[in-house]
Amino acid sequence: MFSYPLVKDHKVFISWNGKHVVTLTGNKAQAFTDKIAGLDEAAAQLLMARSTGNFRRGNEKHRKSECDGFSTEHAQ
């Protein structure tokens, strides 16, 4: 889960599961805070994911137990 504390000098620190991922400053930080202000939790999570640059392509790896019905037993 993403989180973002705001600090005094108008920086936004975005973290993923407690680990710092990216720092937004200047215009990017202002645009981020303007956009996230009216979002619900799911939309806010998506915005934070896209803001990191690492979670926006949809090709993130999932744990094997989370794969939907994929099994290598039937592969020949």
Sequence and secondary structure as in RCSB ss.txt:
>XXXX:A:sequence
MFSYPLVKDHKVFISWNGKHVVTLTGNKAQAFTDKIAGLDEAAAQLLMARSTGNFRRGNEKHRKSECDGFSTEHA
Q
>XXXX:A:secstr
 EE  B TTS EEEEETTEEEEEE HHHHHHHHHHHTT  HHHHHHHHHHHHSSSSSS     GGGSSS  STT 
 
